[in-house]
Amino acid sequence: MALQHPELSTPHAKIVLARSSLARAMLEFQLRNRDHLAPWGPAHSDAFYTEAYWITSFRQAVRDWDEGRSVRLLMLDPAQPQRVIGTISYTNIVRGVFQACHLGYSIDAHHEGKGQMRHALKVTNDYMFQRMKLHRIMANYQPHNDRSARLLSRLGFMIEGKASRYLFLDGEWRDHVLTSLINPDFNPETILG
């Protein structure tokens, strides 16, 4: 039996599974934040900035959800439900003895620094631990990304190390600080089935 698509909320955002009906809203988010997000992400082709790209991407997001591979979420403005203000992705979900995933996130430049991502990640991390039954969420950031460092620390992520030349972002290989958050209530029976 497939899990119901997540619909979560905070005082500042409605959080939903990415779906093709929100492709236009996602395109607008990406166009609005192109310069703001550039230092933290990979270089993108022109196709990335088309609605067709996001329709295809979000159809895959739903398939990945259905198959338990990832949970790609959009933060929507409660006052404007067709306006994306942030993204949260739990990818590379691995089961078996690992029970873990990677976390990625981004927020609109006009919403940065207001605590909205912190509130959203608190809710979505809890969802991944309680509903998806994961043991570990891993999140990595570039050493000079002070905002991400503070955000992850406030959420309880612990630094586990540093990876040199970890990801090719913004035109070059970038070092990353490796962090994780452990589910304090993880039930080992999950692994045993």
N, C-alpha and C positions, 0 to 999 in steps of 0.2 A: 504494500500500500504506500503510495507516494505521500510525502508530507505536503500539507497545505502551504502555498506560497506565503512567505513571511510578510506581514504588515505590522510594523512597529511604529511607535511614535515617541517623541519627546515634546517638551513645550515649544520647540522651535522648528521641528521637522516631522514630516510623515516619511517613513522609511519603507520602501517597497522593493520587491524583486524587479530587476531591470527587465523590461519587456518592450516589444517592438512599437507599441502604441506611444511610448515615450522617446522614440528615436529623435524626433524633431526637437524636443526639449533638451535632450542630451547634446545634440549638435549645437544648439544655442549656448549651452553651458561651455562646451569646448571652445567655441569661437570667442565668447566673452572672456575666457580665461587663458587664451592661448599663450600670451607672454607670461602670465602669472605662474602657470604650471610648467613651462618649458624647462627650467633648471632641474626639475625633479623627475622628469620622465624621458622616455626614448624619443628620438626624432620621428616625425610622422610624415607619411606620404600625403599628397593632396586628397586621396580617397578618404582618409580619416576624417576630413572635414566635409563629409557629405551625409545626407540623411540615409542614403542607401547603405553606407557602411554601418551605421548604427542599427538599422533594421536587421541586417544580417548578424551583427555582433550580438544583439539582444535576443534574437532567435536561438543563437548558440548558448547564450546565458541561461535560457529556460531549459534547454536540453541538458546542459551541465548540471543545473539544479536537480532536474528529474533523475539524473544518473549519479547524483551525490558527489560530483567532482569539484563544484565551486558554488559559492553564494555571492552573486554580484548584486549589490543593492544601490538604490538611488535615494538621496535625501531630497524631498520635495518641500517647497515653501508652503506651509499650511494655508496661507492667504492666497496663494497662486499655485494650485495643485499641478499645473503643467510647467512649473519652473523648477529645474534641477538646481540645487544649491550645494550639492556635494555627492561624492561617490564613496562607497565602502565595498571592498572586495575581499572575500575569503577564498583563496585559490589553492590549488595543489593539495586538496584534501586527501590525506592518506589514512587509511584505516589499519587494521591489523594491530601490530604491537606499537605503532607510532601514534595513531589517533591525533593528528595534528594538521595544521594548515598555515598558509602565509596570509598576512593581512596587508592590504594596501588601501589608501584613502586619499581623497583630495577635497578641497573646499573652495567655493567661489571666493574670489578676492574680497568682495564686499561683506562676506560673512566671517572672514578670518579674524581670529583674536577675540571672539565673543563667547567662547566656551561651547559653541554649538556642536563642533566635532567631538569634543570630550563627552558631552551628553549622549550623542548618537553612538559613539563607540562603546560606552558603558552598556547601553541597551543591547547593541548587536553582539558584543562579546559575551554577555550573559546568555543571549539566544544561542550562540554557538556552543557554549558549555552546557546549557540546560537542555535545549531541544535537539541539537546536533550531536551531543554527547562527546565532544572533543576533549582531549587532555591538555593540549598545548596550542597556543596561537603565537606564531612568530611574526615579528615586525622588524624591519631593518630600515635604517635611515643614514643619509650622508652625514659625516661628522660635523659639518658646518650648518646643518639644518636644526638650529636651536629650537624652533617651534615644535618640530616633531619630537625632539629629545625631551622637552618639558611635557608635552602631551602624553607620550608613552610612559614616562616616569609617574605622572599623576594617576594614570590608569593602573599602575602596579607592574608594568613590564620591567623585567630585570635585564641588565646588560650581561650578555654571555660571551662577548668577544668582538673582534674586529675582523672583517674580511677585506683584504687588499684587492683593488681592481675587481670589485664584485659584479657590478653591472655597467653596461655601456649606455650611458645617459648623457643627453645634451652634448653629443659629439666626442665623448671620451670615456675611458674606463674610470669608474668612481669607487672609492673605498666606501664601506658601509659599517656602521655599528650594528651588531646583531643582538636582538632582544627577544624575550619571550614572556608570555603570561601563562601560568599554569592553573588549571582548573582545580581549586582546592577541594571540590566535592566530586571529583571523578570517581566513578564506580568501576573497578577493575572487571566486574562481571560483563561489562560492555565488550571487552576483548574476547572473553570466553564464549560469548554468544548466549 
